[in-house]
Amino acid sequence: MQDLELLERERELHALNALIDATSRGMGRLVIVEGSAGIGKTRLLAAARAQAQRAGMRVLVARGCELEQEFAYGVVRQLFEPVLASGDKAERDELLSGAAAQAGVLFDAAEAVGDISFALLHGLFWLTANLAQRPLLLVVDDLHWADAPSLRFLAYLMPRLEGLPLLVAVGLRPAEPAADPHLLAQLTTDPLATTLRPAPLSGAASAHLVRTVLGGRAADAFCVACHTATGGNPLLLRELADMAAAEGLEATSAGLVRLHEIGSQAVKRRVALRLARLGPPATALCGALAILGDGTDCAHVAVLAGLTPADAMQTVRRLIDIEILQQNPPATVEVSSNGTISFVHPLVRAAVYEGLLAPARLDGHARAARLLADSGEAPERAAAHLLLVPPAEDSFVVTTLRRAADQAFARGSPDNAVSYLERCLHEPPPETERADVLFQLGAAAQLLDAAKSADYLAAALGAAADPEHRAVIGELLGL
């Protein structure tokens, strides 16, 4: 049977297969799968991945996340870290040979110094080219949530695609605000870009899906009502049909009033019902994952949820079985406590996250930041959570945000550094550190906004007491 979420997607599948064939012949291209949430972008990208693997291509995958838009090169790291970490040293050295060596700083524990943004982009291109010695597919789902430096890399890559056996396939919601709208527009209008816009399901396909879930006797009027309530959106339609089945709703004209009541909240109510059936561990684990974000290590999720590793793994298996979670990549083997997990769709994560009470969200983000910092994760991962936590005169917050700013600036992302340091000022830092933070902020801002940089440096000069420190600040301010 055809995948229900791929009904009426023959045109898109044909286009993707043709692009994969062209890539195998050395024709580099970008394909954009564009549409609203739940329209089937992720399913089409998954189909492209499967076809590319059958064609013998190497496939690297990443997914943008709302929570990590301030994490410089977060999407790039998702793409390349697994292949650099899983290979032996000889393979890693070969991939990072020549000009690609300039990208090594992004994947090493040691921090870089100075402005390396162009060198890093150049190195990442050559890393990509080295990987493309064998036809390569890069998949980035939810590109609208990608961090600006990763968008900058993709924009840098586009003029250099021709002649490379490389296909970049991205999923995009055009209505979502991007970290850098200009860069996103540059990508989507590139001459090498092909845009696929899967349409809502027709009335006939919607009826087929509803009857597959509820039985062949579902009345025409009921199927039409389901199609109207969801606009033919495949995910919403499936969730509405599942919800109707779970509530024992009669799929006839008599069930229409109740159908309208559950229609607008189908995903949220369906997720809540599934979690309620599995009990508190499932609710706690999904809440923890919603806070930490898709692609998080199972071990981190277990700690934040307050579950033992064994209980967490058992719960993850059950949540995969009922299509709430998926293993990364989608589970084909036993779930591993060392692996990462995600929700099956951003709408499911949104339903869980929105169901958390505000105090629980804030507490969760605060605890997540400490968990990630204690686990040795990059400071920017912890900082992403701290940006969502209200100021509390916490020295941990100040230290973590300053470290994250240093790392972001060193890796060529001064805009992220400024975001971290401006949040740091609101914590606020101790008076003994205020001049240092202002100076750090002024130095980062000089690459973005000269007037803002001058204001911060003038404030740093006023706050500094040490003559030597004042001289250093004054020199930069003078420039």
KARA-V110679 format. One record per residue. N is the residue number from 1. RES is the residue in three letters. SS is DSSP state (@ for helix, = for strand, . for the rest). BURIAL is 1 if it has 9 or more other C-alpha atoms within 8 Angstrom, else 0. D_LAST is the distance of its C-alpha to the last C-alpha in Angstrom with 2 decimals. Layout:
# KARA-V110679
n=[N	N]
res=[RES	RES]
ss=[SS	SS]
burial=[BURIAL	BURIAL]
d_last=[D_LAST	D_LAST]
This chain:
# KARA-V110679
n=[1	2	3	4	5	6	7	8	9	10	11	12	13	14	15	16	17	18	19	20	21	22	23	24	25	26	27	28	29	30	31	32	33	34	35	36	37	38	39	40	41	42	43	44	45	46	47	48	49	50	51	52	53	54	55	56	57	58	59	60	61	62	63	64	65	66	67	68	69	70	71	72	73	74	75	76	77	78	79	80	81	82	83	84	85	86	87	88	89	90	91	92	93	94	95	96	97	98	99	100	101	102	103	104	105	106	107	108	109	110	111	112	113	114	115	116	117	118	119	120	121	122	123	124	125	126	127	128	129	130	131	132	133	134	135	136	137	138	139	140	141	142	143	144	145	146	147	148	149	150	151	152	153	154	155	156	157	158	159	160	161	162	163	164	165	166	167	168	169	170	171	172	173	174	175	176	177	178	179	180	181	182	183	184	185	186	187	188	189	190	191	192	193	194	195	196	197	198	199	200	201	202	203	204	205	206	207	208	209	210	211	212	213	214	215	216	217	218	219	220	221	222	223	224	225	226	227	228	229	230	231	232	233	234	235	236	237	238	239	240	241	242	243	244	245	246	247	248	249	250	251	252	253	254	255	256	257	258	259	260	261	262	263	264	265	266	267	268	269	270	271	272	273	274	275	276	277	278	279	280	281	282	283	284	285	286	287	288	289	290	291	292	293	294	295	296	297	298	299	300	301	302	303	304	305	306	307	308	309	310	311	312	313	314	315	316	317	318	319	320	321	322	323	324	325	326	327	328	329	330	331	332	333	334	335	336	337	338	339	340	341	342	343	344	345	346	347	348	349	350	351	352	353	354	355	356	357	358	359	360	361	362	363	364	365	366	367	368	369	370	371	372	373	374	375	376	377	378	379	380	381	382	383	384	385	386	387	388	389	390	391	392	393	394	395	396	397	398	399	400	401	402	403	404	405	406	407	408	409	410	411	412	413	414	415	416	417	418	419	420	421	422	423	424	425	426	427	428	429	430	431	432	433	434	435	436	437	438	439	440	441	442	443	444	445	446	447	448	449	450	451	452	453	454	455	456	457	458	459	460	461	462	463	464	465	466	467	468	469	470	471	472	473	474	475	476	477	478	479]
res=[MET	GLN	ASP	LEU	GLU	LEU	LEU	GLU	ARG	GLU	ARG	GLU	LEU	HIS	ALA	LEU	ASN	ALA	LEU	ILE	ASP	ALA	THR	SER	ARG	GLY	MET	GLY	ARG	LEU	VAL	ILE	VAL	GLU	GLY	SER	ALA	GLY	ILE	GLY	LYS	THR	ARG	LEU	LEU	ALA	ALA	ALA	ARG	ALA	GLN	ALA	GLN	ARG	ALA	GLY	MET	ARG	VAL	LEU	VAL	ALA	ARG	GLY	CYS	GLU	LEU	GLU	GLN	GLU	PHE	ALA	TYR	GLY	VAL	VAL	ARG	GLN	LEU	PHE	GLU	PRO	VAL	LEU	ALA	SER	GLY	ASP	LYS	ALA	GLU	ARG	ASP	GLU	LEU	LEU	SER	GLY	ALA	ALA	ALA	GLN	ALA	GLY	VAL	LEU	PHE	ASP	ALA	ALA	GLU	ALA	VAL	GLY	ASP	ILE	SER	PHE	ALA	LEU	LEU	HIS	GLY	LEU	PHE	TRP	LEU	THR	ALA	ASN	LEU	ALA	GLN	ARG	PRO	LEU	LEU	LEU	VAL	VAL	ASP	ASP	LEU	HIS	TRP	ALA	ASP	ALA	PRO	SER	LEU	ARG	PHE	LEU	ALA	TYR	LEU	MET	PRO	ARG	LEU	GLU	GLY	LEU	PRO	LEU	LEU	VAL	ALA	VAL	GLY	LEU	ARG	PRO	ALA	GLU	PRO	ALA	ALA	ASP	PRO	HIS	LEU	LEU	ALA	GLN	LEU	THR	THR	ASP	PRO	LEU	ALA	THR	THR	LEU	ARG	PRO	ALA	PRO	LEU	SER	GLY	ALA	ALA	SER	ALA	HIS	LEU	VAL	ARG	THR	VAL	LEU	GLY	GLY	ARG	ALA	ALA	ASP	ALA	PHE	CYS	VAL	ALA	CYS	HIS	THR	ALA	THR	GLY	GLY	ASN	PRO	LEU	LEU	LEU	ARG	GLU	LEU	ALA	ASP	MET	ALA	ALA	ALA	GLU	GLY	LEU	GLU	ALA	THR	SER	ALA	GLY	LEU	VAL	ARG	LEU	HIS	GLU	ILE	GLY	SER	GLN	ALA	VAL	LYS	ARG	ARG	VAL	ALA	LEU	ARG	LEU	ALA	ARG	LEU	GLY	PRO	PRO	ALA	THR	ALA	LEU	CYS	GLY	ALA	LEU	ALA	ILE	LEU	GLY	ASP	GLY	THR	ASP	CYS	ALA	HIS	VAL	ALA	VAL	LEU	ALA	GLY	LEU	THR	PRO	ALA	ASP	ALA	MET	GLN	THR	VAL	ARG	ARG	LEU	ILE	ASP	ILE	GLU	ILE	LEU	GLN	GLN	ASN	PRO	PRO	ALA	THR	VAL	GLU	VAL	SER	SER	ASN	GLY	THR	ILE	SER	PHE	VAL	HIS	PRO	LEU	VAL	ARG	ALA	ALA	VAL	TYR	GLU	GLY	LEU	LEU	ALA	PRO	ALA	ARG	LEU	ASP	GLY	HIS	ALA	ARG	ALA	ALA	ARG	LEU	LEU	ALA	ASP	SER	GLY	GLU	ALA	PRO	GLU	ARG	ALA	ALA	ALA	HIS	LEU	LEU	LEU	VAL	PRO	PRO	ALA	GLU	ASP	SER	PHE	VAL	VAL	THR	THR	LEU	ARG	ARG	ALA	ALA	ASP	GLN	ALA	PHE	ALA	ARG	GLY	SER	PRO	ASP	ASN	ALA	VAL	SER	TYR	LEU	GLU	ARG	CYS	LEU	HIS	GLU	PRO	PRO	PRO	GLU	THR	GLU	ARG	ALA	ASP	VAL	LEU	PHE	GLN	LEU	GLY	ALA	ALA	ALA	GLN	LEU	LEU	ASP	ALA	ALA	LYS	SER	ALA	ASP	TYR	LEU	ALA	ALA	ALA	LEU	GLY	ALA	ALA	ALA	ASP	PRO	GLU	HIS	ARG	ALA	VAL	ILE	GLY	GLU	LEU	LEU	GLY	LEU]
ss=[.	.	.	@	@	@	.	.	.	@	@	@	@	@	@	@	@	@	@	@	@	@	@	@	.	.	.	.	=	=	=	=	=	=	.	.	.	.	.	.	@	@	@	@	@	@	@	@	@	@	@	@	@	@	.	.	.	=	=	=	=	=	=	.	.	@	@	@	.	.	.	.	.	@	@	@	@	@	@	@	@	@	@	@	@	@	.	.	@	@	@	@	@	@	@	.	.	@	@	@	@	@	@	@	@	@	@	.	.	.	.	.	.	.	.	.	@	@	@	@	@	@	@	@	@	@	@	@	@	@	@	.	.	.	.	=	=	=	=	=	=	.	@	@	@	.	.	@	@	@	@	@	@	@	@	@	@	@	.	.	.	.	.	.	.	=	=	=	=	=	=	=	.	.	.	.	.	.	.	.	@	@	@	@	@	@	@	@	.	.	.	.	=	=	=	=	.	.	.	.	.	.	@	@	@	@	@	@	@	@	@	@	@	@	.	.	.	.	.	@	@	@	@	@	@	@	@	@	@	@	.	.	.	@	@	@	@	@	@	@	@	@	@	@	@	@	.	.	.	.	.	.	@	@	@	@	@	@	@	@	@	@	@	.	.	@	@	@	@	@	@	@	@	@	@	@	@	@	.	@	@	@	@	@	@	@	@	@	@	@	@	@	.	.	.	=	=	@	@	@	@	@	@	@	@	.	.	.	@	@	@	@	@	@	@	@	@	@	@	@	@	.	.	.	=	=	=	=	.	.	.	.	.	.	.	.	.	.	.	=	=	=	=	.	.	@	@	@	@	@	@	@	@	@	.	.	.	@	@	@	@	@	@	@	@	@	@	@	@	@	@	@	@	@	.	.	.	.	@	@	@	@	@	@	@	@	.	.	.	.	.	.	.	.	@	@	@	@	@	@	@	@	@	@	@	@	@	@	@	@	.	.	.	@	@	@	@	@	@	@	@	@	@	@	@	@	.	.	.	.	@	@	@	@	@	@	@	@	@	@	@	@	@	@	@	.	.	.	.	@	@	@	@	@	@	@	@	@	@	@	@	@	@	.	.	.	@	@	@	@	@	@	@	@	@	@	@	@	.]
burial=[0	0	0	0	0	1	1	0	0	0	0	1	1	0	0	1	1	0	1	1	0	1	1	1	0	1	1	1	1	1	1	1	1	1	1	0	0	1	1	1	1	0	1	1	1	0	1	1	1	0	1	1	1	0	0	0	1	1	1	1	1	1	1	1	1	0	0	1	1	1	1	1	1	1	1	1	1	1	1	1	1	0	0	1	0	0	1	0	0	0	1	1	0	0	1	1	0	0	1	1	1	1	1	1	1	0	0	0	0	0	0	0	0	0	0	1	1	0	1	1	1	1	1	1	1	1	1	0	1	1	1	1	0	0	1	1	1	1	1	1	1	1	1	1	1	1	1	1	1	1	1	1	1	1	1	1	1	1	0	0	1	1	0	1	1	1	1	1	1	1	1	1	1	0	0	0	0	1	1	1	0	0	1	1	0	1	1	1	0	0	0	0	1	0	1	1	0	1	0	1	1	0	1	0	1	1	1	0	1	1	1	0	1	1	0	0	0	1	1	0	0	1	1	1	1	1	1	0	1	1	0	1	1	1	1	1	1	1	1	1	1	1	1	1	1	0	0	0	1	0	1	1	0	0	1	1	0	0	1	1	0	1	1	0	0	1	1	1	1	1	1	1	0	1	1	1	0	1	0	0	1	1	1	1	1	1	1	1	1	1	1	1	1	1	0	1	1	1	1	1	1	1	1	1	1	0	1	0	1	0	1	1	1	0	1	1	1	0	1	1	0	0	0	1	1	1	1	1	0	0	1	0	0	0	1	0	1	0	1	1	1	1	1	1	0	0	1	1	1	1	1	1	1	0	0	1	0	0	0	0	1	1	0	1	1	1	1	1	1	1	1	1	1	0	0	0	1	1	1	1	1	1	1	1	1	1	1	0	1	0	0	0	0	0	0	0	1	1	0	1	1	1	1	1	1	1	1	1	1	1	1	1	1	1	1	1	1	1	0	1	1	1	1	1	1	0	1	1	1	0	0	0	0	1	1	1	1	1	1	1	1	1	1	1	1	1	0	0	0	1	0	1	1	1	1	1	1	1	1	1	1	0	0	1	0	0	0	0	1	1	0	0	1	1	0	1	1	0	0]
d_last=[67.97	64.76	61.78	61.99	58.27	58.62	61.39	60.95	58.05	59.88	57.65	54.43	56.02	57.25	53.80	52.19	54.94	54.52	50.77	51.52	54.12	51.70	49.07	51.70	52.10	48.42	47.25	43.96	43.68	42.13	44.59	43.64	46.25	45.40	47.15	47.56	47.92	51.29	52.07	52.35	49.02	49.05	52.68	52.02	49.13	51.49	54.11	51.67	50.85	54.57	55.33	52.52	53.81	57.32	56.01	54.63	50.93	48.38	47.08	43.85	43.35	40.68	40.60	37.82	37.94	36.72	35.84	33.63	31.44	28.50	29.49	27.30	29.67	32.63	34.87	33.95	34.88	38.15	38.98	38.39	38.71	42.52	43.22	40.91	42.43	46.03	46.33	47.07	44.53	45.71	45.13	41.67	40.75	42.15	40.26	36.94	37.72	35.82	32.70	33.69	32.70	29.06	30.35	31.88	28.92	29.74	33.27	32.82	32.58	29.84	26.29	23.83	20.36	17.31	17.16	20.75	21.49	22.74	24.52	26.17	27.39	28.74	30.43	31.97	33.39	35.07	36.34	37.89	39.32	40.84	42.43	43.74	45.92	48.38	48.22	45.73	45.45	42.29	43.17	40.67	42.47	40.80	37.83	36.75	35.81	33.83	30.27	27.54	26.64	30.38	30.67	27.83	29.88	33.02	31.38	30.19	33.77	35.57	35.13	36.25	39.40	41.87	43.99	43.27	46.13	43.85	44.47	41.86	43.75	42.04	43.41	41.70	42.37	40.90	40.96	38.76	35.06	32.92	29.66	28.27	30.80	29.18	29.55	33.04	34.04	32.83	35.10	38.08	38.13	37.82	40.71	41.92	42.23	45.67	45.89	48.91	49.68	52.65	54.75	56.44	59.87	62.80	65.57	67.76	65.19	64.38	68.11	68.42	65.69	67.20	70.67	69.44	68.23	70.92	73.86	75.42	77.22	74.16	75.13	73.61	72.58	70.80	68.92	67.94	66.67	64.53	63.09	62.36	60.79	58.31	57.85	58.93	55.92	57.34	55.75	56.54	60.00	60.71	59.49	61.63	64.65	64.13	63.87	67.03	68.79	67.67	69.02	72.26	71.68	74.53	73.21	75.37	75.20	75.98	72.67	70.48	69.81	68.62	66.59	64.60	63.94	62.36	60.73	57.39	56.71	58.28	55.51	54.67	58.33	59.29	56.62	57.62	61.26	60.69	58.70	61.30	63.97	62.18	61.58	58.79	57.43	56.63	55.02	52.90	51.86	50.93	48.98	47.03	46.33	45.28	42.63	41.49	41.59	43.48	43.45	43.45	45.40	48.87	48.43	45.42	47.32	50.36	48.51	46.86	50.24	52.02	54.39	55.73	54.90	58.52	58.68	55.38	56.63	59.90	58.15	55.80	58.87	60.56	57.52	57.31	61.02	60.65	57.63	55.01	52.99	52.60	51.76	48.90	50.15	53.13	55.77	58.18	58.86	59.21	56.24	54.27	52.71	49.90	49.24	47.15	48.53	47.60	49.31	51.30	49.30	46.26	48.74	50.56	47.45	46.56	50.11	49.90	46.44	47.42	50.59	48.78	48.68	45.23	45.50	46.55	43.58	41.07	42.90	43.12	39.40	38.70	41.33	40.18	36.67	38.22	40.72	38.15	35.98	39.12	40.21	37.15	35.89	32.25	30.27	29.38	33.12	33.46	30.33	31.96	34.74	32.66	30.94	34.49	35.39	34.95	32.91	35.08	33.04	33.73	31.91	32.91	31.05	27.82	28.10	29.08	26.38	23.63	25.34	25.65	21.97	21.19	23.84	22.80	19.18	20.59	23.00	20.64	21.15	18.04	20.07	22.74	20.42	19.18	22.89	23.92	21.37	22.04	25.70	25.06	23.79	27.11	29.21	27.72	26.46	27.84	26.06	25.38	23.33	21.69	18.44	18.28	19.03	16.44	13.70	15.31	15.45	11.86	11.00	13.90	13.26	9.91	12.41	14.71	13.55	10.14	12.06	13.74	10.81	9.46	13.14	13.68	10.90	12.28	15.68	14.96	13.99	17.27	19.26	18.35	20.96	20.33	18.47	17.12	15.87	14.26	12.46	11.12	10.09	8.62	6.45	5.14	5.39	3.79	0.00]
